[in-house]
Amino acid sequence: MKTRNVVAANWKMNKTLSEGLSLIKDIQAQLENYQPNCKVILCPPSFFLGAIDSANLPEKLSFGAQDCSQHTKGAYTGEISANQIASTVADYVIIGHSERRAYHQENAISLAEKVDRALAAGLRPIFCIGESLQQREDGSYLDVVADQITSSLFHLESSAFAHLILAYEPVWAIGTGKTASADQAQEMHAHIRKHIALKYGEELASSTSILYGGSCNGDNAKELFAKPDVDGGLIGGASLEAAKFMPIIKAFD
């Protein structure tokens, strides 16, 4: 098992609390007699995290939030701080998802601040990067993703960067049913790793988990994860049912 193997579930704005807790129990039951060859992280809506009983925390599962505020505390109605997330069962937080960038106008500066808040709270960011269809077609996609990494992450010291997980999500493949080919994913993941190496060195680059996040499912996960620089997936719709999520976890077998 590569120590950087990760499968993370992004439930987005799905499931009621009772439905979500039931799904966690279903996944836990599937894992009871099975040892996954990857880290499994569930990222439900944030208010679920307080309802998960830390005294009975499911083994083989870790938890994360889908976003955090760029502010530490104060009069920011509706926001959830990294410290508040860290006070729950969560050890991870997704930052910079393309939907947050598109619908909430998140930019390089605000995302860098969120990363700083998350790290200061002891959370591990799952930082999302990716290009639009237009950027893919005009050939700028490699530069676009490198710039996203540079502008929001390269202010970090290497010791801080080591706590990050990156998730490459081609925007044109999220929720569309389209998927980058395994070779397209490998090209981008290798490019990302090379870009990290130029800043922080080969050792840190080789130990960084880089996930694929564009319509990954049980049918294509094995081919994607077999690529040398694809370390797992950030899974959306296919994570909402245990029967669809488990084949992705088992793709590492």
Phi and psi restraints in degrees (value plus and minus 20) as a CYANA .aco file:
   2 LYS   PHI     -92.1   -52.1
   2 LYS   PSI     111.1   151.1
   3 THR   PHI     -85.7   -45.7
   3 THR   PSI     -35.1     4.9
   4 ARG   PHI    -111.1   -71.1
   4 ARG   PSI     -17.6    22.4
   5 ASN   PHI     -86.2   -46.2
   5 ASN   PSI     107.1   147.1
   6 VAL   PHI    -163.6  -123.6
   6 VAL   PSI     116.3   156.3
   7 VAL   PHI    -142.4  -102.4
   7 VAL   PSI      97.0   137.0
   8 ALA   PHI    -136.6   -96.6
   8 ALA   PSI     114.6   154.6
   9 ALA   PHI    -120.9   -80.9
   9 ALA   PSI     103.0   143.0
  10 ASN   PHI    -126.8   -86.8
  10 ASN   PSI      81.6   121.6
  11 TRP   PHI     -95.7   -55.7
  11 TRP   PSI     -32.1     7.9
  12 LYS   PHI      34.2    74.2
  12 LYS   PSI    -165.2  -125.2
  13 MET   PHI    -116.2   -76.2
  13 MET   PSI      44.8    84.8
  14 ASN   PHI    -150.2  -110.2
  14 ASN   PSI     134.7   174.7
  15 LYS   PHI      58.3    98.3
  15 LYS   PSI     116.0   156.0
  16 THR   PHI     -97.4   -57.4
  16 THR   PSI     151.8   191.8
  17 LEU   PHI     -80.2   -40.2
  17 LEU   PSI     -66.3   -26.3
  18 SER   PHI     -85.6   -45.6
  18 SER   PSI     -58.3   -18.3
  19 GLU   PHI     -84.9   -44.9
  19 GLU   PSI     -60.6   -20.6
  20 GLY   PHI     -86.5   -46.5
  20 GLY   PSI     -63.8   -23.8
  21 LEU   PHI     -84.9   -44.9
  21 LEU   PSI     -54.8   -14.8
  22 SER   PHI     -85.8   -45.8
  22 SER   PSI     -60.2   -20.2
  23 LEU   PHI     -85.4   -45.4
  23 LEU   PSI     -60.4   -20.4
  24 ILE   PHI     -79.0   -39.0
  24 ILE   PSI     -63.5   -23.5
  25 LYS   PHI     -84.1   -44.1
  25 LYS   PSI     -57.8   -17.8
  26 ASP   PHI     -84.1   -44.1
  26 ASP   PSI     -63.8   -23.8
  27 ILE   PHI     -87.0   -47.0
  27 ILE   PSI     -61.9   -21.9
  28 GLN   PHI     -79.3   -39.3
  28 GLN   PSI     -61.9   -21.9
  29 ALA   PHI     -84.0   -44.0
  29 ALA   PSI     -58.4   -18.4
  30 GLN   PHI     -86.2   -46.2
  30 GLN   PSI     -49.4    -9.4
  31 LEU   PHI    -109.7   -69.7
  31 LEU   PSI     -27.5    12.5
  32 GLU   PHI     -77.9   -37.9
  32 GLU   PSI     -64.3   -24.3
  33 ASN   PHI    -131.0   -91.0
  33 ASN   PSI       7.3    47.3
  34 TYR   PHI    -159.4  -119.4
  34 TYR   PSI     110.7   150.7
  35 GLN   PHI    -122.2   -82.2
  35 GLN   PSI      87.7   127.7
  36 PRO   PHI     -89.4   -49.4
  36 PRO   PSI     129.6   169.6
  37 ASN   PHI    -114.0   -74.0
  37 ASN   PSI      12.3    52.3
  38 CYS   PHI    -178.4  -138.4
  38 CYS   PSI     141.5   181.5
  39 LYS   PHI     -96.6   -56.6
  39 LYS   PSI     111.7   151.7
  40 VAL   PHI    -131.6   -91.6
  40 VAL   PSI     101.2   141.2
  41 ILE   PHI    -143.0  -103.0
  41 ILE   PSI     109.1   149.1
  42 LEU   PHI    -127.1   -87.1
  42 LEU   PSI     108.7   148.7
  43 CYS   PHI    -140.3  -100.3
  43 CYS   PSI      65.3   105.3
  44 PRO   PHI    -103.7   -63.7
  44 PRO   PSI     157.3   197.3
  45 PRO   PHI     -72.9   -32.9
  45 PRO   PSI     123.2   163.2
  46 SER   PHI     -78.7   -38.7
  46 SER   PSI     -54.2   -14.2
  47 PHE   PHI     -89.3   -49.3
  47 PHE   PSI     -37.0     3.0
  48 PHE   PHI     -84.6   -44.6
  48 PHE   PSI     -51.9   -11.9
  49 LEU   PHI     -81.9   -41.9
  49 LEU   PSI     -52.9   -12.9
  50 GLY   PHI     -94.8   -54.8
  50 GLY   PSI     -36.7     3.3
  51 ALA   PHI    -112.0   -72.0
  51 ALA   PSI     -29.0    11.0
  52 ILE   PHI    -101.9   -61.9
  52 ILE   PSI     101.6   141.6
  53 ASP   PHI     -91.3   -51.3
  53 ASP   PSI      89.3   129.3
  54 SER   PHI     -84.3   -44.3
  54 SER   PSI     -44.6    -4.6
  55 ALA   PHI     -90.7   -50.7
  55 ALA   PSI     -45.0    -5.0
  56 ASN   PHI    -140.2  -100.2
  56 ASN   PSI      19.5    59.5
  57 LEU   PHI     -81.0   -41.0
  57 LEU   PSI     105.3   145.3
  58 PRO   PHI     -79.5   -39.5
  58 PRO   PSI     111.3   151.3
  59 GLU   PHI     -88.2   -48.2
  59 GLU   PSI     133.7   173.7
  60 LYS   PHI      52.6    92.6
  60 LYS   PSI     -16.2    23.8
  61 LEU   PHI    -142.8  -102.8
  61 LEU   PSI     120.3   160.3
  62 SER   PHI    -139.2   -99.2
  62 SER   PSI     145.3   185.3
  63 PHE   PHI    -151.4  -111.4
  63 PHE   PSI     132.6   172.6
  64 GLY   PHI    -168.5  -128.5
  64 GLY   PSI     147.9   187.9
  65 ALA   PHI    -120.3   -80.3
  65 ALA   PSI     147.2   187.2
  66 GLN   PHI    -114.2   -74.2
  66 GLN   PSI     -27.2    12.8
  67 ASP   PHI    -194.8  -154.8
  67 ASP   PSI     143.2   183.2
  68 CYS   PHI    -165.1  -125.1
  68 CYS   PSI     143.5   183.5
  69 SER   PHI     -95.7   -55.7
  69 SER   PSI     134.1   174.1
  70 GLN   PHI    -102.0   -62.0
  70 GLN   PSI     -25.0    15.0
  71 HIS   PHI    -124.0   -84.0
  71 HIS   PSI     133.3   173.3
  72 THR   PHI    -101.7   -61.7
  72 THR   PSI     -59.6   -19.6
  73 LYS   PHI    -191.7  -151.7
  73 LYS   PSI     153.5   193.5
  74 GLY   PHI     103.5   143.5
  74 GLY   PSI    -179.3  -139.3
  75 ALA   PHI    -104.8   -64.8
  75 ALA   PSI      52.5    92.5
  76 TYR   PHI    -149.3  -109.3
  76 TYR   PSI      55.8    95.8
  77 THR   PHI     -75.1   -35.1
  77 THR   PSI     110.1   150.1
  78 GLY   PHI      68.8   108.8
  78 GLY   PSI     -32.5     7.5
  79 GLU   PHI    -102.5   -62.5
  79 GLU   PSI     136.7   176.7
  80 ILE   PHI    -148.0  -108.0
  80 ILE   PSI     103.0   143.0
  81 SER   PHI    -101.7   -61.7
  81 SER   PSI     140.8   180.8
  82 ALA   PHI     -82.3   -42.3
  82 ALA   PSI     -57.8   -17.8
  83 ASN   PHI     -84.4   -44.4
  83 ASN   PSI     -58.7   -18.7
  84 GLN   PHI     -84.4   -44.4
  84 GLN   PSI     -61.2   -21.2
  85 ILE   PHI     -83.1   -43.1
  85 ILE   PSI     -63.4   -23.4
  86 ALA   PHI     -86.3   -46.3
  86 ALA   PSI     -37.6     2.4
  87 SER   PHI    -101.2   -61.2
  87 SER   PSI     -23.2    16.8
  88 THR   PHI    -122.0   -82.0
  88 THR   PSI    -180.3  -140.3
  89 VAL   PHI     -98.5   -58.5
  89 VAL   PSI     -24.0    16.0
  90 ALA   PHI     -94.9   -54.9
  90 ALA   PSI     118.8   158.8
  91 ASP   PHI    -136.9   -96.9
  91 ASP   PSI     -27.4    12.6
  92 TYR   PHI    -151.8  -111.8
  92 TYR   PSI     141.8   181.8
  93 VAL   PHI    -170.8  -130.8
  93 VAL   PSI     111.9   151.9
  94 ILE   PHI     -97.5   -57.5
  94 ILE   PSI     113.1   153.1
  95 ILE   PHI    -153.6  -113.6
  95 ILE   PSI     114.9   154.9
  96 GLY   PHI      63.0   103.0
  96 GLY   PSI      -0.2    39.8
  97 HIS   PHI     -76.9   -36.9
  97 HIS   PSI     126.4   166.4
  98 SER   PHI     -78.6   -38.6
  98 SER   PSI     -50.7   -10.7
  99 GLU   PHI     -89.4   -49.4
  99 GLU   PSI     -55.3   -15.3
 100 ARG   PHI     -88.0   -48.0
 100 ARG   PSI     -60.8   -20.8
 101 ARG   PHI     -83.2   -43.2
 101 ARG   PSI     -62.1   -22.1
 102 ALA   PHI     -97.4   -57.4
 102 ALA   PSI     -66.2   -26.2
 103 TYR   PHI    -109.3   -69.3
 103 TYR   PSI     -40.8    -0.8
 104 HIS   PHI    -142.1  -102.1
 104 HIS   PSI      -6.4    33.6
 105 GLN   PHI      32.1    72.1
 105 GLN   PSI      17.0    57.0
 106 GLU   PHI     -90.7   -50.7
 106 GLU   PSI     119.1   159.1
 107 ASN   PHI    -147.4  -107.4
 107 ASN   PSI    -199.8  -159.8
 108 ALA   PHI     -77.7   -37.7
 108 ALA   PSI     -59.1   -19.1
 109 ILE   PHI     -89.2   -49.2
 109 ILE   PSI     -69.4   -29.4
 110 SER   PHI     -84.7   -44.7
 110 SER   PSI     -55.9   -15.9
 111 LEU   PHI     -89.7   -49.7
 111 LEU   PSI     -57.3   -17.3
 112 ALA   PHI     -82.0   -42.0
 112 ALA   PSI     -59.4   -19.4
 113 GLU   PHI     -86.1   -46.1
 113 GLU   PSI     -60.0   -20.0
 114 LYS   PHI     -83.6   -43.6
 114 LYS   PSI     -61.9   -21.9
 115 VAL   PHI     -79.8   -39.8
 115 VAL   PSI     -63.9   -23.9
 116 ASP   PHI     -82.8   -42.8
 116 ASP   PSI     -63.1   -23.1
 117 ARG   PHI     -83.8   -43.8
 117 ARG   PSI     -61.9   -21.9
 118 ALA   PHI     -83.9   -43.9
 118 ALA   PSI     -67.7   -27.7
 119 LEU   PHI     -83.6   -43.6
 119 LEU   PSI     -60.0   -20.0
 120 ALA   PHI     -83.6   -43.6
 120 ALA   PSI     -48.8    -8.8
 121 ALA   PHI    -106.0   -66.0
 121 ALA   PSI     -22.9    17.1
 122 GLY   PHI      67.7   107.7
 122 GLY   PSI      -6.9    33.1
 123 LEU   PHI    -111.8   -71.8
 123 LEU   PSI     133.4   173.4
 124 ARG   PHI    -120.0   -80.0
 124 ARG   PSI      94.8   134.8
 125 PRO   PHI     -91.4   -51.4
 125 PRO   PSI     120.0   160.0
 126 ILE   PHI    -125.0   -85.0
 126 ILE   PSI      78.5   118.5
 127 PHE   PHI    -114.9   -74.9
 127 PHE   PSI     104.7   144.7
 128 CYS   PHI    -116.5   -76.5
 128 CYS   PSI     119.6   159.6
 129 ILE   PHI    -160.4  -120.4
 129 ILE   PSI     137.2   177.2
 130 GLY   PHI     145.0   185.0
 130 GLY   PSI     143.7   183.7
 131 GLU   PHI    -131.6   -91.6
 131 GLU   PSI     138.6   178.6
 132 SER   PHI    -101.5   -61.5
 132 SER   PSI     151.0   191.0
 133 LEU   PHI     -81.9   -41.9
 133 LEU   PSI     -61.4   -21.4
 134 GLN   PHI     -81.7   -41.7
 134 GLN   PSI     -62.4   -22.4
 135 GLN   PHI     -88.0   -48.0
 135 GLN   PSI     -54.4   -14.4
 136 ARG   PHI     -84.2   -44.2
 136 ARG   PSI     -64.9   -24.9
 137 GLU   PHI     -95.0   -55.0
 137 GLU   PSI     -49.6    -9.6
 138 ASP   PHI    -107.0   -67.0
 138 ASP   PSI     -19.8    20.2
 139 GLY   PHI      65.6   105.6
 139 GLY   PSI     -14.3    25.7
 140 SER   PHI    -111.8   -71.8
 140 SER   PSI     -16.7    23.3
 141 TYR   PHI     -81.5   -41.5
 141 TYR   PSI     -56.2   -16.2
 142 LEU   PHI     -86.6   -46.6
 142 LEU   PSI     -63.2   -23.2
 143 ASP   PHI     -87.4   -47.4
 143 ASP   PSI     -57.4   -17.4
 144 VAL   PHI     -80.3   -40.3
 144 VAL   PSI     -67.5   -27.5
 145 VAL   PHI     -89.0   -49.0
 145 VAL   PSI     -60.6   -20.6
 146 ALA   PHI     -80.5   -40.5
 146 ALA   PSI     -60.7   -20.7
 147 ASP   PHI     -86.0   -46.0
 147 ASP   PSI     -57.1   -17.1
 148 GLN   PHI     -82.5   -42.5
 148 GLN   PSI     -60.4   -20.4
 149 ILE   PHI     -87.5   -47.5
 149 ILE   PSI     -68.3   -28.3
 150 THR   PHI     -79.7   -39.7
 150 THR   PSI     -66.8   -26.8
 151 SER   PHI     -92.6   -52.6
 151 SER   PSI     -46.7    -6.7
 152 SER   PHI    -130.1   -90.1
 152 SER   PSI     -36.2     3.8
 153 LEU   PHI    -144.1  -104.1
 153 LEU   PSI     -44.1    -4.1
 154 PHE   PHI     -99.6   -59.6
 154 PHE   PSI     -14.9    25.1
 155 HIS   PHI    -100.6   -60.6
 155 HIS   PSI     -30.9     9.1
 156 LEU   PHI     -98.8   -58.8
 156 LEU   PSI     126.2   166.2
 157 GLU   PHI     -89.4   -49.4
 157 GLU   PSI     137.0   177.0
 158 SER   PHI     -79.7   -39.7
 158 SER   PSI     -54.2   -14.2
 159 SER   PHI     -85.5   -45.5
 159 SER   PSI     -51.3   -11.3
 160 ALA   PHI     -99.8   -59.8
 160 ALA   PSI     -62.3   -22.3
 161 PHE   PHI     -80.0   -40.0
 161 PHE   PSI     -50.1   -10.1
 162 ALA   PHI     -81.6   -41.6
 162 ALA   PSI     -38.0     2.0
 163 HIS   PHI    -108.4   -68.4
 163 HIS   PSI     -23.8    16.2
 164 LEU   PHI    -106.4   -66.4
 164 LEU   PSI     129.5   169.5
 165 ILE   PHI    -135.9   -95.9
 165 ILE   PSI     115.8   155.8
 166 LEU   PHI    -124.5   -84.5
 166 LEU   PSI     126.9   166.9
 167 ALA   PHI    -151.3  -111.3
 167 ALA   PSI      93.1   133.1
 168 TYR   PHI    -105.9   -65.9
 168 TYR   PSI      99.5   139.5
 169 GLU   PHI    -148.4  -108.4
 169 GLU   PSI      77.0   117.0
 170 PRO   PHI     -79.0   -39.0
 170 PRO   PSI      97.2   137.2
 171 VAL   PHI     -77.4   -37.4
 171 VAL   PSI     -53.4   -13.4
 172 TRP   PHI     -91.2   -51.2
 172 TRP   PSI     -27.7    12.3
 173 ALA   PHI    -133.6   -93.6
 173 ALA   PSI     -13.5    26.5
 174 ILE   PHI    -110.9   -70.9
 174 ILE   PSI      96.0   136.0
 175 GLY   PHI      50.0    90.0
 175 GLY   PSI     -10.8    29.2
 176 THR   PHI    -120.7   -80.7
 176 THR   PSI     -32.5     7.5
 177 GLY   PHI      67.1   107.1
 177 GLY   PSI     -34.1     5.9
 178 LYS   PHI    -100.7   -60.7
 178 LYS   PSI     128.1   168.1
 179 THR   PHI    -156.4  -116.4
 179 THR   PSI     117.3   157.3
 180 ALA   PHI     -81.6   -41.6
 180 ALA   PSI     123.0   163.0
 181 SER   PHI     -83.9   -43.9
 181 SER   PSI     141.3   181.3
 182 ALA   PHI     -78.2   -38.2
 182 ALA   PSI     -56.7   -16.7
 183 ASP   PHI     -89.9   -49.9
 183 ASP   PSI     -58.2   -18.2
 184 GLN   PHI     -84.4   -44.4
 184 GLN   PSI     -62.2   -22.2
 185 ALA   PHI     -83.1   -43.1
 185 ALA   PSI     -65.5   -25.5
 186 GLN   PHI     -81.2   -41.2
 186 GLN   PSI     -61.6   -21.6
 187 GLU   PHI     -76.9   -36.9
 187 GLU   PSI     -67.1   -27.1
 188 MET   PHI     -90.6   -50.6
 188 MET   PSI     -62.3   -22.3
 189 HIS   PHI     -83.9   -43.9
 189 HIS   PSI     -59.5   -19.5
 190 ALA   PHI     -85.2   -45.2
 190 ALA   PSI     -59.5   -19.5
 191 HIS   PHI     -82.4   -42.4
 191 HIS   PSI     -63.6   -23.6
 192 ILE   PHI     -81.9   -41.9
 192 ILE   PSI     -65.3   -25.3
 193 ARG   PHI     -84.4   -44.4
 193 ARG   PSI     -59.4   -19.4
 194 LYS   PHI     -84.1   -44.1
 194 LYS   PSI     -60.1   -20.1
 195 HIS   PHI     -84.1   -44.1
 195 HIS   PSI     -60.9   -20.9
 196 ILE   PHI     -83.9   -43.9
 196 ILE   PSI     -61.7   -21.7
 197 ALA   PHI     -82.3   -42.3
 197 ALA   PSI     -56.0   -16.0
 198 LEU   PHI     -84.1   -44.1
 198 LEU   PSI     -49.1    -9.1
 199 LYS   PHI    -111.8   -71.8
 199 LYS   PSI     -66.1   -26.1
 200 TYR   PHI    -134.9   -94.9
 200 TYR   PSI     -28.8    11.2
 201 GLY   PHI      81.5   121.5
 201 GLY   PSI     140.8   180.8
 202 GLU   PHI     -85.0   -45.0
 202 GLU   PSI     -57.3   -17.3
 203 GLU   PHI     -82.4   -42.4
 203 GLU   PSI     -67.5   -27.5
 204 LEU   PHI     -88.5   -48.5
 204 LEU   PSI     -58.8   -18.8
 205 ALA   PHI     -81.5   -41.5
 205 ALA   PSI     -61.0   -21.0
 206 SER   PHI     -92.7   -52.7
 206 SER   PSI     -41.0    -1.0
 207 SER   PHI    -115.4   -75.4
 207 SER   PSI     -26.1    13.9
 208 THR   PHI     -99.1   -59.1
 208 THR   PSI     108.7   148.7
 209 SER   PHI     -97.3   -57.3
 209 SER   PSI     107.0   147.0
 210 ILE   PHI    -143.1  -103.1
 210 ILE   PSI      93.5   133.5
 211 LEU   PHI    -118.0   -78.0
 211 LEU   PSI     135.0   175.0
 212 TYR   PHI    -120.3   -80.3
 212 TYR   PSI     114.0   154.0
 213 GLY   PHI    -150.2  -110.2
 213 GLY   PSI      20.5    60.5
 214 GLY   PHI    -148.5  -108.5
 214 GLY   PSI      71.8   111.8
 215 SER   PHI      36.2    76.2
 215 SER   PSI      23.9    63.9
 216 CYS   PHI     -98.2   -58.2
 216 CYS   PSI     118.0   158.0
 217 ASN   PHI    -167.9  -127.9
 217 ASN   PSI    -197.8  -157.8
 218 GLY   PHI     -84.7   -44.7
 218 GLY   PSI     -41.2    -1.2
 219 ASP   PHI    -101.7   -61.7
 219 ASP   PSI     -52.4   -12.4
 220 ASN   PHI    -131.3   -91.3
 220 ASN   PSI     -26.1    13.9
 221 ALA   PHI     -82.0   -42.0
 221 ALA   PSI     -61.8   -21.8
 222 LYS   PHI     -82.0   -42.0
 222 LYS   PSI     -63.1   -23.1
 223 GLU   PHI     -86.5   -46.5
 223 GLU   PSI     -62.2   -22.2
 224 LEU   PHI     -83.9   -43.9
 224 LEU   PSI     -68.4   -28.4
 225 PHE   PHI     -91.3   -51.3
 225 PHE   PSI     -36.1     3.9
 226 ALA   PHI     -94.1   -54.1
 226 ALA   PSI     -37.3     2.7
 227 LYS   PHI     -89.4   -49.4
 227 LYS   PSI     121.5   161.5
 228 PRO   PHI     -83.3   -43.3
 228 PRO   PSI     -45.5    -5.5
 229 ASP   PHI    -128.9   -88.9
 229 ASP   PSI     -14.0    26.0
 230 VAL   PHI    -120.6   -80.6
 230 VAL   PSI      91.3   131.3
 231 ASP   PHI    -121.0   -81.0
 231 ASP   PSI      -8.9    31.1
 232 GLY   PHI     121.9   161.9
 232 GLY   PSI    -179.9  -139.9
 233 GLY   PHI    -162.3  -122.3
 233 GLY   PSI     131.4   171.4
 234 LEU   PHI    -122.5   -82.5
 234 LEU   PSI      88.3   128.3
 235 ILE   PHI    -124.8   -84.8
 235 ILE   PSI     109.5   149.5
 236 GLY   PHI    -117.1   -77.1
 236 GLY   PSI    -122.6   -82.6
 237 GLY   PHI     -75.8   -35.8
 237 GLY   PSI     -55.5   -15.5
 238 ALA   PHI     -93.7   -53.7
 238 ALA   PSI     -23.8    16.2
 239 SER   PHI    -115.5   -75.5
 239 SER   PSI     -19.0    21.0
 240 LEU   PHI    -109.3   -69.3
 240 LEU   PSI     -22.5    17.5
 241 GLU   PHI    -156.6  -116.6
 241 GLU   PSI     112.8   152.8
 242 ALA   PHI     -78.8   -38.8
 242 ALA   PSI     -57.5   -17.5
 243 ALA   PHI     -86.1   -46.1
 243 ALA   PSI     -47.2    -7.2
 244 LYS   PHI    -111.7   -71.7
 244 LYS   PSI     -47.3    -7.3
 245 PHE   PHI     -98.3   -58.3
 245 PHE   PSI     -59.8   -19.8
 246 MET   PHI     -81.6   -41.6
 246 MET   PSI     -59.2   -19.2
 247 PRO   PHI     -79.9   -39.9
 247 PRO   PSI     -48.9    -8.9
 248 ILE   PHI     -90.3   -50.3
 248 ILE   PSI     -63.8   -23.8
 249 ILE   PHI     -80.5   -40.5
 249 ILE   PSI     -62.0   -22.0
 250 LYS   PHI     -97.0   -57.0
 250 LYS   PSI     -25.6    14.4
 251 ALA   PHI     -83.6   -43.6
 251 ALA   PSI     -37.3     2.7
 252 PHE   PHI    -102.9   -62.9
 252 PHE   PSI     -29.6    10.4
